[in-house]
Amino acid sequence: MAKLINLEVFQRFFRSGQVGGFLLLICVAISLLIANTASKESFEAFLAIKLGFGEVNYSILAWINDALMAIFFLLVGLEIKRELVEGELSSLKSAALPVIAALGGMLVPALIYSLFNKGTETAGGWGIPMATDIAFALAIIAMLGKSVPTSLKIFLAALAIVDDLGAILVIAIFYTHQIHFEYLAMAGGILILLGLMNYFGVKKLVFYLIPGIFLWYFIHHSGIHATIAGVLLAFTIPTNETDEKSPLEKLEHFLTTPVNYIIMPIFALANTNITFQKEMLAGLVSPLGLGIIVGLFVGKTIGVTFFSWLAVKLKWADLPTGAGWKHILGLGMLAGIGFTMSIFIALLSFSEVLHVSEAKFAILTASILSGVVGFAFLKSVKAQGLPTEGNLTTEDTK
């Protein structure tokens, strides 16, 4: 009997992602404007204001990057788990192509960045071009409307989800510097408790969210980046394989709008504050800048397309229904929109202010390039007569 998949949450996620993408653009523009006017110092002073008490007393910027982004990662984790249980990642055959494509889209950019930055003080930023920004990528492909098959949009969403999972693992393993095992042990105890509640069928979300706050606190103090708590919490939330709305889907439904309309725009507003200087143009052709730009724009395109071709050639996977290879090539370009996730990894990679600014500028440049070229390329594919959903021939997939 076929699984009854509740598509309502995915559709809501997709629709809100379109508007969320435009909000991100507006906040990026506002942040850049502030950073290049007399308001710069006032804005930085505002972000430095500390809020909280005792050991939980952090600047507004820290609350945004450590707490609000943990909620973003909670939503990403919920999406990953739901796709594993009932969606595009629920079977080996259906998951193979986005997983393999995402793997290529992470490995090739990281390799390109490493080649450009080998032996330099910026070599540690190899994780920056690995990331794909879900909100922006889905917003761009949504603007294409019927120019691309629906299956391609779902494929991009699945690829971006796997890509985020990879980025989460990279952050946890490679961008964590000092571990405090006593806090890690307490976090592990909370995680076991959450797992047991799931096992014994506890459905009320409040019994997961309250321990989740303590999970965030202990992981934050353990030395592992606090955002990982969001993903760990997500994987303990109960779900099902039927069309009955599960606790996971209810929470995902609740979080989608605030994450896309509030949290991600606030993150962009607080972290895209690049003060333009003449030296930054030279930074675009520095090892750091080239590693990011070539890694995101060229590396993502090559990695996604080649690994997809390899998976189909080896008969491990099939192309999305109605899609040809030019669609996959264009999708690989859109995957080069790193933006929020890439900026987040850049903040973890460098302590030098100049390196962070150059990395942000390179990420912004690469993301605009990937978005514009990817959009224009995919828009031209249908005009060239490539088949859309329902009339793909065998010849088109060769």
Secondary structure, 3 states (H helix, E strand, C coil): CCCCCCCHHHHHHHHHHHHHHHHHHHHHHHHHHHHCCCCHHHHHHHHHCEEEECCEEEEHHHHHHHHHHHHHHHHHHHHHHHHHHHCCCCCHHHHHHHHHHHHHHHHHHHHHHHHHHCCCCCHHHCCHHHCCCHHHHHHHHHHCHHHCCHHHHHHHHHHHHHHHHHHHHHHHHHCCCCCCHHHHHHHHHHHHHHHHHHHCCCCCCHHHHHHHHHHHHHHHHHCCCCCHHHHHHHCCCCCCCCCCCCHHHHHHHHHHHHHHHHHHHHHHHHHCCCCCCHHHHHHCCCHHHHHHHHHHHHHHHHHHHHHHHHHHHCCCCCCCCCCCHHHHHHHHHHCCCCHHHHHHHHHHHCCCHHHHHHHHHHHHHHHHHHHHHHHHHHHHHHHCCCCCCCCCCHHHHC
